[in-house]
Amino acid sequence: LHDINWTIEPGQNWAVLGDNGAGKSTLMRLVAGDEFAAAGGSVRRWLPRQGGEQVKLECIRKGIRLVSDLQQATYTYDITGEELVFSGIDNSVGVYRAIASDELDEAHYCMRLLGVEHLARRSIRRCSTGEMRRLLLARALIGSPDLLLLDEPCSGLDPAARDHVLELVDALMDQGVQIVLVSHRREDLIPTITHLLRLDHGRVTWNGPCPEDLLS
């Protein structure tokens, strides 16, 4: 990534476009706190639901949730859908403590929101790619994060599952969930996208309001 100056303001929903290898996933990991800026670079994160500007990784990861196909491919724990969604409260990989009743209620609320409550007792190893993607979205929503980063949320999905995921993302944006949608396909852009960041070999080629012709 080179010479990127990017600000996400409240109320904005961004799309990040670019070919494979453009730097999209690296940028998302940087925003989420999974990567660190090189010397001379910096990332400032103002997360109102976490108390304001945050530098502690624990608070950053509670306020900014990243969902990616890499995360899905490497999540090999044999837990239920319910446990997977609950793990989002602590943003842990796996479950390491008892689940309180109010936390369980919140997990089921997020699962209902994403239409996956019927997967509560099913092992995630027996879920389809589309089902697992929606469970990970529910996991990311629990705890009311400030920002949701969706890195290629439609990759590996058949057309019906892709349409379903995009409809869910569109509905979440419409309900006030602030989202950054990453894709290498302009066909994945949805009407609730307000701004566009386009990358090419780690450099910005567009940074601003989304051109209307891309949303038509």
LUMTORNU-592940 format. One record per residue: residue in one letter; x, y, z of N, C-alpha, C, O in turn; residue number from 1. Coordinates in steps of 0.1 Angstrom, whole numbers, plus 5000, padded with zeros to 4 digits. Each point is the difference from the previous one (the first is absolute). Layout:
N
A X Y Z X Y Z X Y Z X Y Z NUM
...
//
This chain:
216
L 5009 4988 5000 4991 5012 5000 5009 5012 5000 5010 5001 5007 1
H 4986 5009 4985 5009 5012 4998 4991 5013 5000 4990 5001 4993 2
D 5014 5009 5015 4994 5013 5000 4985 5000 5001 4993 5007 4992 3
I 5002 4985 5017 4985 5000 5002 4996 5009 5011 5005 4999 5011 4
N 4986 5010 4986 4994 5010 5009 4985 4998 5000 4993 5005 4990 5
W 5001 4988 5019 4986 4995 4999 4994 5003 5013 5005 4996 5011 6
T 4983 5010 4989 4992 5002 5012 4986 4995 4998 4994 5003 4990 7
I 5001 4989 5020 4986 4995 5000 4993 5009 5010 5002 4999 5012 8
E 4988 5009 4983 4992 5008 5009 4988 4993 5004 4995 4991 4994 9
P 4999 5013 5018 4987 4994 5004 4989 5001 4989 4999 5011 4993 10
G 4994 4979 5005 4989 5000 4991 5004 4996 4986 4991 4998 4991 11
Q 5022 5000 5006 5004 4996 4987 5002 4985 4999 5005 4993 5010 12
N 4990 5001 4979 5003 4986 4997 5008 4999 4988 4997 5005 4989 13
W 5015 4989 5012 5010 4999 4990 5000 4987 4992 4998 4990 5006 14
A 5006 5011 4982 5004 4988 4992 5015 5002 4997 5005 5011 4997 15
V 5003 4978 5004 5014 5000 4996 5001 4991 4989 4999 4988 5001 16
L 5005 5017 4987 5001 4992 4988 5014 4999 4995 5008 5009 5003 17
G 4995 4981 4990 5013 4998 4994 5003 4986 4996 4993 4991 5006 18
D 5015 5006 4985 5003 4987 4995 5007 4992 5012 5005 5006 5010 19
N 4996 4981 4988 5007 4992 5009 5015 5005 5001 5006 5002 4990 20
G 4999 4999 5022 5013 5005 5002 5001 5015 5001 5011 5006 5001 21
A 4978 5001 4999 5000 5015 5000 5004 5005 5014 5004 5012 5001 22
G 4994 4980 5009 5003 5004 5014 4987 5002 5009 5001 5005 5011 23
K 4988 4991 4984 4987 5001 5007 5000 4993 5014 4997 5006 5010 24
S 5007 4982 4990 5000 4992 5012 5010 5005 5010 4998 5000 5012 25
T 5014 5004 4983 5010 5006 5009 4995 5012 5006 5002 5002 5012 26
L 4991 5007 4981 4994 5012 5005 4990 4997 5011 5000 5006 5011 27
M 4992 4984 4987 4990 4996 5010 5006 4995 5013 4996 5003 5011 28
R 5014 4989 4987 5007 4995 5012 5007 5011 5008 5001 5000 5012 29
L 5004 5010 4980 5006 5012 5007 4989 5008 5008 5003 5004 5011 30
V 4986 4998 4983 4989 5007 5007 4995 4992 5012 4998 5006 5011 31
A 5002 4981 4988 4995 4992 5011 5010 4997 5011 4997 4995 5010 32
G 5015 5010 4988 5011 4998 5010 5007 4987 4999 5008 4996 5009 33
D 4990 4996 4980 5007 4988 4998 5014 5002 4993 5008 4991 4999 34
E 4994 5021 4995 5013 5004 4994 5004 5013 5006 4991 5007 5006 35
F 5021 4997 4993 5005 5013 5006 5006 5008 4989 5007 4995 4991 36
A 4991 5018 5009 5005 5009 4990 5015 5001 5001 5006 4999 5011 37
A 5001 5002 4977 5014 5001 5000 5004 5014 5005 4992 5009 5002 38
A 5021 4992 5001 5005 5013 5005 4996 5012 4991 5001 4999 4988 39
G 4993 5011 5019 4995 5012 4993 4985 4999 4997 4994 5010 4997 40
G 5000 4979 5005 4986 4998 4998 4993 4999 5014 5006 4997 5010 41
S 4981 5006 4990 4992 4999 5012 4985 4997 4997 4995 5004 4989 42
V 4999 4990 5020 4985 4998 4999 4994 5005 5013 5004 4996 5011 43
R 4986 5013 4988 4993 5005 5012 4986 4995 4999 4993 5000 4990 44
R 5002 4995 5021 4987 4993 5001 4992 5007 5011 5002 4998 5012 45
W 4987 5009 4984 4991 5006 5009 4988 4991 5000 4992 5000 4991 46
L 5006 4993 5021 4989 4990 5001 4991 5005 5011 5002 4996 5012 47
P 4987 5011 4985 4991 5005 5011 4995 4989 5009 4999 5003 5012 48
R 4997 4985 4983 4995 4990 5009 5010 4994 5009 4997 4993 5009 49
Q 5016 5010 4988 5011 4995 5009 5006 5011 5008 5010 4998 5007 50
G 4983 5014 4993 5005 5011 5008 5008 5011 4994 5005 5009 5006 51
G 4996 4990 4980 5008 5011 4993 5012 4994 4993 5000 4989 4995 52
E 5010 5019 5004 5012 4996 4993 5007 4988 5008 5002 5001 5012 53
Q 5001 4989 4981 5006 4987 5006 5013 4997 4994 5002 5000 4988 54
V 5007 4995 5021 5013 4995 4995 5002 4986 5005 5009 4993 4996 55
K 4983 5003 5014 5001 4986 5006 4994 4990 4990 4989 5002 4995 56
L 5019 4988 5002 4995 4990 4990 4987 4993 5004 4992 4998 4991 57
E 5007 5000 5022 4987 4993 5004 4988 5009 4997 4990 4994 4996 58
C 5011 5019 5006 4989 5009 4997 4998 5001 4985 4988 5001 4996 59
I 5023 5000 4997 4999 5001 4985 4992 4988 4994 4992 5002 4992 60
R 5012 4986 5013 4994 4988 4994 4985 4998 5005 4993 4993 4994 61
K 5003 5014 5017 4986 5000 5003 4992 5010 4992 4988 4998 4997 62
G 5019 5013 5000 4993 5010 4992 5000 4999 4985 4991 5005 4993 63
I 5019 4988 5002 5001 4998 4986 5001 4985 4997 5009 4993 5005 64
R 4981 5001 4988 4999 4986 4997 5003 4997 4986 4995 5006 4991 65
L 5014 4985 5006 5004 4996 4987 4995 4986 4997 5003 4990 5007 66
V 4989 5008 4982 4996 4988 4995 5006 4997 4986 4998 5008 4991 67
S 5009 4981 5008 5006 4997 4987 4999 4985 4996 4997 4992 5009 68
D 5005 5005 4978 5000 4986 4996 5012 4993 5006 4999 4988 5002 69
L 5012 5019 5001 5011 4994 5006 4997 4996 5014 5003 4989 5005 70
Q 4990 5019 5002 4995 4997 5014 4992 4987 5000 5001 4992 5008 71
Q 4990 5008 4982 4991 4988 4999 5008 4987 4997 4997 4990 5005 72
A 5012 5012 4986 5008 4988 4995 5009 4994 5011 5002 4988 5001 73
T 5002 5021 5009 5009 4995 5010 4994 4998 5013 5006 4996 5010 74
Y 4980 5006 4991 4993 4998 5013 4996 4985 5001 4990 4996 4994 75
T 5018 4996 5013 4999 4986 5000 4994 4994 5013 4999 4988 5002 76
Y 4998 5021 5008 4995 4995 5013 4987 4993 4998 4991 5004 4992 77
D 5007 4985 5015 4987 4992 4999 4991 5005 5011 4999 4994 5011 78
I 4994 5017 4986 4991 5006 5009 4986 5002 4993 5000 4999 4988 79
T 4990 5004 5020 4987 5002 4994 4999 5014 4994 5008 5009 5003 80
G 4981 4993 4989 4998 5014 4995 4997 5010 5011 5005 5011 4999 81
E 4988 4985 5011 4998 5008 5012 5013 5004 5006 5001 5012 5004 82
E 5008 4979 4998 5013 5003 5007 5008 5009 4991 5007 5009 5005 83
L 4993 4989 4982 5007 5008 4991 4996 5015 5001 5008 5009 5001 84
V 4979 4993 4999 4995 5014 5001 5003 5006 5013 5004 5011 5001 85
F 4995 4981 5010 5003 5005 5013 5014 5004 5001 5004 5010 5007 86
S 5005 4983 4987 5015 5003 5001 5003 5014 4995 5011 5005 5003 87
G 4980 5001 4989 5002 5014 4996 5000 5010 5011 5005 5011 4999 88
I 4988 4986 5012 5000 5009 5012 5014 5003 5005 5004 5012 5002 89
D 5004 4978 4999 5014 5002 5004 5010 5000 4988 5012 5002 5002 90
N 4982 4997 4986 5008 4999 4988 5011 4990 5001 5011 5002 4997 91
S 4985 4986 5009 5010 4989 5002 4998 4990 4989 4989 4999 4993 92
V 5021 4992 5005 4998 4989 4991 4997 4988 5008 5009 4994 5007 93
G 4979 5001 4993 4995 4990 5009 4994 5006 5012 5000 5012 5002 94
V 4994 4980 5007 4993 5004 5012 5008 4995 5012 5003 4988 5001 95
Y 5000 5021 5009 5008 4996 5011 4994 5003 5014 5007 5000 5010 96
R 4980 5004 4990 4994 5003 5012 4985 4997 4999 4995 4998 4989 97
A 4998 5002 5022 4986 4998 5000 4992 5011 4994 5005 5012 5000 98
I 4984 4985 4994 4992 5010 4993 4989 5005 5009 4992 4991 5004 99
A 5007 5022 4999 4990 5005 5008 4987 5001 4992 5000 5000 4988 100
S 4989 5000 5019 4987 4999 4994 4997 5012 4991 4995 4999 4989 101
D 5009 5013 5016 4998 5012 4991 5009 5000 4988 4996 5005 4989 102
E 5016 4989 5012 5009 4999 4989 4994 4990 4990 5001 5002 4987 103
L 4993 4987 5018 4993 4990 4991 4989 5007 4992 4998 4997 4989 104
D 4994 5011 5019 4989 5007 4993 5005 5009 4989 4994 5001 4989 105
E 5017 5006 5013 5006 5009 4990 5004 4992 4988 4999 5004 4988 106
A 5008 4984 5015 5004 4992 4989 4989 4995 4991 5000 5000 4988 107
H 4989 4996 5019 4988 4995 4992 4993 5012 4993 4995 4998 4989 108
Y 5006 5014 5016 4994 5012 4993 5008 5002 4987 4994 5002 4989 109
C 5019 4997 5012 5009 5002 4988 4997 4989 4990 5001 5003 4988 110
M 4997 4985 5017 4998 4989 4991 4986 5001 4993 4999 4997 4988 111
R 4991 5008 5019 4987 5002 4994 5002 5011 4989 4993 4999 4989 112
L 5015 5012 5014 5001 5011 4991 5006 4995 4986 4997 5005 4990 113
L 5012 4985 5011 5007 4995 4988 4993 4987 4995 5005 4994 4990 114
G 4984 5002 5016 4992 4988 4995 5007 4987 5002 4999 4991 4992 115
V 5009 5008 5019 5008 4987 5003 4997 4994 5014 5008 4992 5005 116
E 4981 5012 5001 4997 4995 5013 4998 4985 5000 5003 4993 5010 117
H 4993 5001 4979 4998 4986 4999 5013 4992 5000 5001 4988 5001 118
L 5011 5020 4998 5013 4993 5001 5006 5001 5014 5012 4997 5001 119
A 4980 5007 5009 5006 5002 5013 5007 4988 5006 5010 5001 5005 120
R 4984 4987 4993 5005 4988 5006 5008 4991 4990 5005 4989 5003 121
R 4996 5016 4985 5007 4992 4989 5015 5003 5001 5004 5012 5002 122
S 5005 4978 4996 5014 5002 5000 5003 5008 4987 4995 4998 4989 123
I 5014 5012 5013 5003 5008 4988 5007 4992 4989 5001 5005 4989 124
R 5005 4984 5015 5006 4991 4990 4990 4994 4990 5003 4995 4989 125
R 4984 5006 5015 4989 4994 4992 4992 5011 4993 4989 4997 4994 126
C 5016 5015 5006 4993 5011 4994 5006 5003 4986 5012 4997 4997 127
S 4979 5007 4994 5005 5003 4986 5008 5013 5001 5001 5007 5010 128
T 5005 4996 4978 5008 5012 4999 4992 5013 5003 5004 5009 5007 129
G 4984 4991 4987 4991 5011 5002 4995 5001 5015 4999 5011 5005 130
E 4998 4978 5001 4995 5000 5014 5011 5005 5009 4998 5008 5009 131
M 5014 4987 4989 5012 5004 5008 5002 5015 4998 5004 5007 5010 132
R 4995 4999 4978 5002 5014 4998 4990 5008 5008 5004 5010 5006 133
R 4984 4986 4994 4989 5007 5008 5003 4999 5015 4997 5009 5007 134
L 5008 4979 4997 5003 4999 5015 5011 5010 5003 5000 5006 5011 135
L 5010 4995 4981 5011 5009 5003 4996 5014 4999 5005 5009 5008 136
L 4985 4995 4984 4994 5013 5000 4993 5003 5013 5001 5010 5006 137
A 4991 4980 4999 4993 5001 5013 5011 5001 5011 4998 5009 5009 138
R 5012 4984 4990 5011 5001 5010 5006 5014 5001 5003 5005 5010 139
A 4999 5001 4978 5006 5013 4999 4990 5011 5006 5005 5010 5004 140
L 4982 4987 4995 4991 5010 5005 4998 5001 5015 4996 5010 5005 141
I 5006 4978 5001 4998 5000 5015 5009 5009 5007 5012 5002 4997 142
G 4983 5005 5013 5007 5010 5007 5000 5014 4994 5006 5009 5005 143
S 4986 4993 4984 4997 5013 4994 5013 5007 4996 5003 5010 5006 144
P 5005 4985 4985 5013 5006 4996 4997 5013 4993 4989 5003 4995 145
D 5021 5006 5005 4999 5013 4993 5001 4998 4985 4994 5008 4992 146
L 5014 4982 5003 5003 4999 4986 5001 4985 4996 5007 4993 5008 147
L 4987 5004 4981 5001 4986 4995 5007 5000 4987 4996 5007 4991 148
L 5015 4985 5008 5008 4999 4988 4997 4986 4994 5003 4990 5006 149
L 4991 5010 4982 4997 4988 4993 5009 4998 4988 4998 5006 4990 150
D 5012 4985 5011 5010 4998 4990 4995 4989 4991 5001 4988 5004 151
E 4995 5015 4984 4995 4990 4990 4990 4991 5006 5001 4988 5000 152
P 4988 5018 5005 4989 4992 5007 4993 4990 4990 4994 4991 5005 153
C 5007 5011 4982 4993 4991 4991 5009 4990 4993 4995 4992 4992 154
S 5018 5008 5012 5009 4990 4993 4996 4986 5004 4997 4997 5012 155
G 5003 4994 4978 4997 4986 5002 4985 4997 5001 4997 4988 5003 156
L 4995 5021 4995 4985 4998 5002 4994 4998 4986 5004 5006 4990 157
D 4986 4986 5009 4992 4999 4988 4991 5012 4998 4999 5008 5010 158
P 4996 4994 4978 4992 5013 4998 4989 5002 5010 4998 5012 5004 159
A 4995 4978 5000 4989 5002 5010 5005 5004 5013 4995 5010 5006 160
A 5016 4984 4999 5005 5003 5013 5007 5014 4999 4999 5008 5010 161
R 5007 4996 4979 5006 5013 4998 4989 5011 5001 5002 5010 5007 162
D 4987 4988 4986 4989 5009 5001 4995 5002 5014 4997 5011 5004 163
H 5002 4978 5003 4995 5000 5014 5009 5008 5009 4995 5008 5008 164
V 5018 4990 4991 5010 5007 5008 4999 5015 4997 5000 5008 5009 165
L 5000 4996 4978 4999 5014 4997 4987 5006 5005 5000 5012 5004 166
E 4989 4981 4995 4988 5005 5006 5001 5003 5015 4995 5010 5005 167
L 5011 4980 5002 5002 5002 5014 5009 5012 5003 4997 5008 5009 168
V 5014 4994 4983 5009 5011 5002 4993 5013 4998 5001 5010 5007 169
D 4991 4990 4982 4992 5012 4997 4990 5004 5011 4999 5011 5003 170
A 4995 4979 5002 4990 5002 5011 5007 5005 5013 4995 5009 5007 171
L 5017 4985 4996 5008 5005 5012 5004 5014 4998 4999 5008 5010 172
M 5006 4996 4978 5003 5014 4998 4988 5009 5002 5001 5011 5005 173
D 4988 4985 4989 4987 5007 5001 4996 5002 5015 4993 5010 5003 174
Q 5011 4981 5006 4996 5001 5014 5011 5007 5008 4998 5002 5012 175
G 5012 5004 4981 5009 5008 5007 5014 4994 5004 5008 5006 5006 176
V 4994 4981 4990 5013 4994 5002 5010 5005 4990 4997 5000 4988 177
Q 5014 5006 5017 5010 5006 4991 5009 4989 4995 5006 4992 5007 178
I 4995 5007 4979 5007 4989 4994 5010 5004 4989 4997 5010 4993 179
V 5014 4983 5006 5009 5001 4989 4999 4987 4992 5003 4989 5006 180
L 4993 5011 4982 4998 4988 4992 5012 5000 4990 5001 5008 4991 181
V 5006 4981 5010 5012 4998 4991 4997 4990 4989 4994 4989 5003 182
S 5009 5014 4985 4998 4991 4989 5009 5003 4988 5004 5011 4998 183
H 4998 4979 4993 5007 5002 4988 4989 5001 4988 5004 5001 4989 184
R 4983 4998 5015 4989 5000 4990 4991 5012 5002 4995 5002 5011 185
R 5004 5007 4979 4991 5011 5002 4986 4996 5001 4991 5008 5004 186
E 5006 4979 4991 4986 4995 5001 4996 4999 5015 4988 4998 5002 187
D 5021 5001 5007 4997 4999 5014 4996 5013 5007 4996 5000 5012 188
L 5005 5011 4981 4996 5013 5006 4985 5000 5001 4992 4996 4991 189
I 5003 5009 5021 4986 5001 5003 4996 5014 5002 5009 5009 5003 190
P 4978 4994 4996 4995 5014 5000 5004 5008 5013 5001 5013 4999 191
T 5001 4981 5012 5003 5007 5012 5014 5004 5002 5004 5007 5009 192
I 5005 4989 4981 5014 5005 5000 5000 5015 4997 4993 5004 4990 193
T 5014 5003 5018 5001 5015 4998 5013 5005 4994 5000 5009 4993 194
H 5011 4983 5010 5013 5005 4996 5008 4988 4995 4998 4988 5003 195
L 5012 5015 4989 5008 4990 4993 5015 5004 5002 5005 5011 4998 196
L 5003 4978 5006 5014 5001 4999 5005 4989 4990 4997 4988 5002 197
R 5010 5016 4988 5005 4991 4990 5015 4999 5001 5007 5010 5001 198
L 4998 4978 5000 5015 4998 5001 5005 4993 4987 4994 4992 4994 199
D 5019 5011 5003 5007 4994 4989 5014 4999 5004 5007 5010 5001 200
H 4998 4977 5001 5014 4998 5005 5003 5008 5012 5011 5006 5000 201
G 4980 4994 5010 5003 5007 5012 4999 5015 5000 5003 5006 5011 202
R 4992 4999 4979 4998 5015 4999 4985 5003 4997 4993 4993 4993 203
V 5003 5019 5012 4986 5004 4998 4998 5007 4987 5008 5008 4996 204
T 4982 4987 4996 4997 5006 4988 4986 5007 5000 4996 5008 4991 205
W 4996 4990 5020 4988 5007 5002 4997 5000 5015 5002 4990 5007 206
N 4994 5022 4999 4997 5001 5014 4990 5011 5002 5003 5012 5000 207
G 4984 4984 5001 4990 5010 5001 4986 4994 4998 4998 4987 5001 208
P 4992 5021 4997 4986 4995 4998 5000 4990 4989 5007 5002 4990 209
C 4985 4988 5011 4999 4990 4990 4993 5005 4987 4989 5005 5001 210
P 5017 4993 4988 4994 5005 4987 4987 4993 4998 4999 4988 5002 211
E 4991 5019 4994 4986 4994 4999 5000 4989 4989 4992 4991 5002 212
D 5016 5010 4988 4999 4990 4990 5005 4986 5005 4996 4990 4994 213
L 5011 5010 5017 5005 4987 5005 4988 4993 5008 5001 4988 5003 214
L 4990 5020 5002 4989 4995 5008 4987 4997 4992 4990 4996 5005 215
S 5010 5007 4982 4988 4999 4991 5000 4986 4994 4991 4997 4993 216
//
